[in-house]
Amino acid sequence: MAKAYSPGLQIRQRVLHSSRRILPIPGDVLVKVGDHVTPQQIVAQTFMPGDVTPINVANQISIAPSEVPGSMLVSVGDEIHAGDLLARSKGIFGFFKAEMTAKSSGTIESISHVTGQVILRGAPLPIQVRAYQAGTIKEVIPQQGVVIESEVSFLQGILGIGGEAYGTITFACQNKEQPLEASLLDESMRGKIVIGGARMTGEAVQRGIEIGVAAIVSGGMDDEDLKEILGYDLGVAVTGSEHIGTTLIITEGFGDIAMADRTFNLLKDREGAEAAVNGTTQIRAGVMRPEMVIPLDKHTKSVADTGAKQAAAPGILETGVAVRIIRDPYFGLLGEVGEMPTELRTLESGSESRVLEVILHTGNKVIVPRANVELIEG
Amino acid sequence: MNSTTTKQLDPDQINVILATDCGSTTTKAILIEKINGEYRQTYRGEAPTTVEEPAADVTVGVVNAVTEVGELAGRKLIDENGEIIRPANGDTGCDIYISTSSAGGGLQMMVAGVVREMSAASAKRAALGAGAIVMDTICSNDKRLPHEQIQRIRELRPDMILLAGGTDGGTQKHVVELAELIAPAKPQPRFGGTYKMPIIYAGNQEAKELVEAAFDDDVKLTTVANVRPVLERENLAPARDAIHDLFLEHVMAHAPGYNKLISWADAPIMPTPGAVGNILQTIAERQGINALGVDIGGATTDVFSVFDGTFNRTVSANLGMSYSISNVCASATLPMILRWVHLDMDPRELQNHIKNKMIRPTTIPQTREALVFEQAVAREALRLAYIQHKEFATTLKGVQQQRTVGDTFSQITSGLSIVDNMKLNLLVGSGGVLSHAPNMNQTASMMIDAFEPEGMTVLAKDSIFMMPHLGVLAQVHPRAALQVFERDCLIYLGTCVAPRGLYRSGKTCFQYQIQGKTLNESGTMECGEMKLFPLAYDDRATITVEPKRGYDFGAGSGKRMEFEVRGGTVGLILDARGRPLIVPADEKQHLDQLTGWVQELQLFPEIHAMQTQHSS
């Protein structure tokens, strides 16, 4: 049977999932193997060297750089506060001495006799890493962080805006085809993860930000709306550091596009559950997609046990597997793989490509390049 | 073996050459064999690059690609231990193995110099020429406050830093000041805690000790000769060599599997763009021509040029056809892209299509509309990348001009672009959208619209993106590299003949007479017209052009010229649309002209496409 590799987005009812939570620089790990952690619990922390402020002492008190070390009233390593006297010139015959005070607090790191520059290092900046995923500490990486493991429902989206957020899953749309409009959001959704259906409108996102929802997840959005929300045109899909007041995840793509059945139904099953979401997306080497992690409770564990379905081997495109078409003219349509001819075919564009047949849910069959489908894994 | 030196090999004993290029997503392998005394590229294979989990070993992808080549060639290239067999013996092994790499994002550098237009520009040229992506340039006059510069250095995670500034014997203060900014910023490298950030100092040699004193043991400082020893001259080679050495010793050594790959290779592994620049320089030098090469990828577009022996390279980091397609549209604007589209399209839908391509970068156009639109985007990406290249490739700035009475009325200043389309002899395109266009007329058309060549320019494309391999090979075996470049690497598309001068509606542009074995034509070109004449691959013809006043083929306005043109898969293209190329403002007139060009160049001939939909 013909097979090909085509990575897809993961939509899993129940999976043993682990999150690696690592500090950017070495520090202290606050938990140990076997500990149970909650999503917002701090598991590791460290201090980054503080911000640096260069002060050109030579210019400020009008002396030659070589005279700076002799004019300093503080030494390397001294801690100073804003307003402290830093340097005093010798003046002329002891008169007309110029002085300078520190504008900010910190520690003197260096005094240069070549440039007349003094480097002031600010207080160390704390960096804390939260657990993000509720679960058990499986591994401690000394001075770096931890690996947390638990059984969860796990879903990936296609693009996110904003970073990590936490909240209860709540629905604003009744079905996957319903667009998420501003009128569907209300005050009761503050701090929650709001699930829509098809396209989230720009007004709905604005309303969500006003209310203070933790995150909004829906099928698609319009490029124009995204531009307005961000205030600029997103040039490359590397996101996660935006601060728009909430986290956004689209599960399918841009345009009027409904959320995939499977995604909508899985989220519906987990309505009311506590979840962690992360909008961070990086579509470059080392691809990262936005995700939702929903820990399983006892009830869902027993339900999931009976409902679990054997998934296809990950990443393998073969006859019978569920796929989503990800390029026009059939963008967004779902179906399963039919025939997979091995020979190259000429497309309408004139290019030659390896193709496959997709049997749509309507029963219609379409031929598309293999590069234009993605697996719906789960 | 010392990984950074080339093995001493007798070129006459080399019959089978294996070369790989480890790209971010694909590892490409080619086999070059000596057939009847000539080197020819015979087989190629590719496999996904494996620097990331689960394999996390670049050699896995190399072995897979090489195995594919071996299977196609009927030659056993990999032994039982998974290593490349050398030397060649009958149907087994190869004589040398060489490689380039841009996996894991290639070489990412930060450069610092005192004055943006002078030492910082020289440092940037050295870094780009070595094949690096320059993430940022810090300089004393970059309009950022010192603490902002420090913050920027802290945010970046470069693989190495190049610091320049001051002429030898000149002022020391400013370059030491830069060192004092970089040192406390403690830039974090991409490769974790044990990696010591390599810093290359290539500034005022008399400030060497002071710069060394500014840094502590957290960095690996290397001092090389000044990139700008005097204002009038650049000396980039020592800095470029140091970058290549540090790339191998530090950056590559920290990437998964590279130590093994380095030990396999018979020549130092080069960053891919560095190797492309190398082969283009070799060709331009040997043939005595001015050449321009472009490689348009998914995320970036590289432009290489050699004009009057001076090599320049630029990387437009966010101009590409998939990952960066949205950025191309944001930079160029949709109306500029749509001026190359002769079909009716809905702007809102197009904007969503662009974003969908960005988030699913591996998809390919299935419909003709999608292809037309992607090629329109490519024209703008190439045009913008070329503008950036022209702005960067200039004569040295800051050089004192000596003027005589004869120069009274000339206002030539330093820092002018050395890129001159009229002097350009050879334009080579590579990268998916150019190399894999369904017909080569489309490739030629995209290149002409984006680069606007003037006078007579030969157009070619890199058949299978072989230039990186040949760039490394040129260092070990120049003869083999040149033979393969000429015979197998380039596919000649033909020649473009176009005058400089603005489009004037309804006016005659030039008259032409073509004489050749298979092509004999004469006629008049009206402004805005294009004409395509078939001229077979190995054919040549002589064209005499007589431009009207205001149009120039290189000899001056209205002056007659004669060129020998070479044929190719497309042929001879006469372009009377004017330079710079400005499309008519009137929408209907523009659409009529555009449709005329599409038809004349036979860009989208009727094809018997597959039946895309049929009922069950």
Boltz contact constraints between the chains, C-beta under 6 A:
constraints:
  - contact:
      token1: [A, 52]
      token2: [B, 150]
      max_distance: 6.0
  - contact:
      token1: [A, 52]
      token2: [B, 184]
      max_distance: 6.0
  - contact:
      token1: [A, 53]
      token2: [B, 147]
      max_distance: 6.0
  - contact:
      token1: [A, 54]
      token2: [B, 146]
      max_distance: 6.0
  - contact:
      token1: [A, 109]
      token2: [B, 184]
      max_distance: 6.0
  - contact:
      token1: [A, 112]
      token2: [B, 180]
      max_distance: 6.0
  - contact:
      token1: [A, 114]
      token2: [B, 176]
      max_distance: 6.0
  - contact:
      token1: [A, 114]
      token2: [B, 210]
      max_distance: 6.0
  - contact:
      token1: [A, 115]
      token2: [B, 173]
      max_distance: 6.0
  - contact:
      token1: [A, 115]
      token2: [B, 176]
      max_distance: 6.0
  - contact:
      token1: [A, 115]
      token2: [B, 177]
      max_distance: 6.0
  - contact:
      token1: [A, 117]
      token2: [B, 180]
      max_distance: 6.0
  - contact:
      token1: [A, 119]
      token2: [B, 184]
      max_distance: 6.0
  - contact:
      token1: [A, 158]
      token2: [B, 359]
      max_distance: 6.0
  - contact:
      token1: [A, 159]
      token2: [B, 359]
      max_distance: 6.0
  - contact:
      token1: [A, 223]
      token2: [B, 351]
      max_distance: 6.0
  - contact:
      token1: [A, 223]
      token2: [B, 352]
      max_distance: 6.0
  - contact:
      token1: [A, 223]
      token2: [B, 355]
      max_distance: 6.0
  - contact:
      token1: [A, 233]
      token2: [B, 330]
      max_distance: 6.0
  - contact:
      token1: [A, 235]
      token2: [B, 318]
      max_distance: 6.0
  - contact:
      token1: [A, 235]
      token2: [B, 326]
      max_distance: 6.0
  - contact:
      token1: [A, 235]
      token2: [B, 327]
      max_distance: 6.0
  - contact:
      token1: [A, 235]
      token2: [B, 330]
      max_distance: 6.0
  - contact:
      token1: [A, 236]
      token2: [B, 323]
      max_distance: 6.0
  - contact:
      token1: [A, 236]
      token2: [B, 324]
      max_distance: 6.0
  - contact:
      token1: [A, 236]
      token2: [B, 327]
      max_distance: 6.0
  - contact:
      token1: [A, 237]
      token2: [B, 358]
      max_distance: 6.0
  - contact:
      token1: [A, 237]
      token2: [B, 359]
      max_distance: 6.0
  - contact:
      token1: [A, 253]
      token2: [B, 356]
      max_distance: 6.0
  - contact:
      token1: [A, 254]
      token2: [B, 352]
      max_distance: 6.0
  - contact:
      token1: [A, 254]
      token2: [B, 355]
      max_distance: 6.0
  - contact:
      token1: [A, 254]
      token2: [B, 356]
      max_distance: 6.0
  - contact:
      token1: [A, 255]
      token2: [B, 352]
      max_distance: 6.0
  - contact:
      token1: [A, 285]
      token2: [B, 24]
      max_distance: 6.0
  - contact:
      token1: [A, 285]
      token2: [B, 105]
      max_distance: 6.0
  - contact:
      token1: [A, 286]
      token2: [B, 52]
      max_distance: 6.0
  - contact:
      token1: [A, 326]
      token2: [B, 360]
      max_distance: 6.0
  - contact:
      token1: [A, 326]
      token2: [B, 363]
      max_distance: 6.0
  - contact:
      token1: [A, 327]
      token2: [B, 363]
      max_distance: 6.0
  - contact:
      token1: [A, 329]
      token2: [B, 367]
      max_distance: 6.0
  - contact:
      token1: [A, 345]
      token2: [B, 610]
      max_distance: 6.0
  - contact:
      token1: [A, 346]
      token2: [B, 610]
      max_distance: 6.0
  - contact:
      token1: [A, 347]
      token2: [B, 366]
      max_distance: 6.0
  - contact:
      token1: [A, 348]
      token2: [B, 367]
      max_distance: 6.0
  - contact:
      token1: [A, 348]
      token2: [B, 368]
      max_distance: 6.0
  - contact:
      token1: [A, 348]
      token2: [B, 609]
      max_distance: 6.0
  - contact:
      token1: [A, 349]
      token2: [B, 365]
      max_distance: 6.0
  - contact:
      token1: [A, 349]
      token2: [B, 368]
      max_distance: 6.0
  - contact:
      token1: [A, 349]
      token2: [B, 371]
      max_distance: 6.0
  - contact:
      token1: [A, 350]
      token2: [B, 438]
      max_distance: 6.0
  - contact:
      token1: [A, 350]
      token2: [B, 607]
      max_distance: 6.0
  - contact:
      token1: [A, 351]
      token2: [B, 438]
      max_distance: 6.0
  - contact:
      token1: [A, 363]
      token2: [B, 616]
      max_distance: 6.0
  - contact:
      token1: [A, 365]
      token2: [B, 616]
      max_distance: 6.0
  - contact:
      token1: [A, 366]
      token2: [B, 613]
      max_distance: 6.0
  - contact:
      token1: [A, 367]
      token2: [B, 612]
      max_distance: 6.0
  - contact:
      token1: [A, 369]
      token2: [B, 364]
      max_distance: 6.0
  - contact:
      token1: [A, 369]
      token2: [B, 366]
      max_distance: 6.0
  - contact:
      token1: [A, 371]
      token2: [B, 362]
      max_distance: 6.0
  - contact:
      token1: [A, 371]
      token2: [B, 363]
      max_distance: 6.0
  - contact:
      token1: [A, 371]
      token2: [B, 364]
      max_distance: 6.0
  - contact:
      token1: [A, 372]
      token2: [B, 363]
      max_distance: 6.0
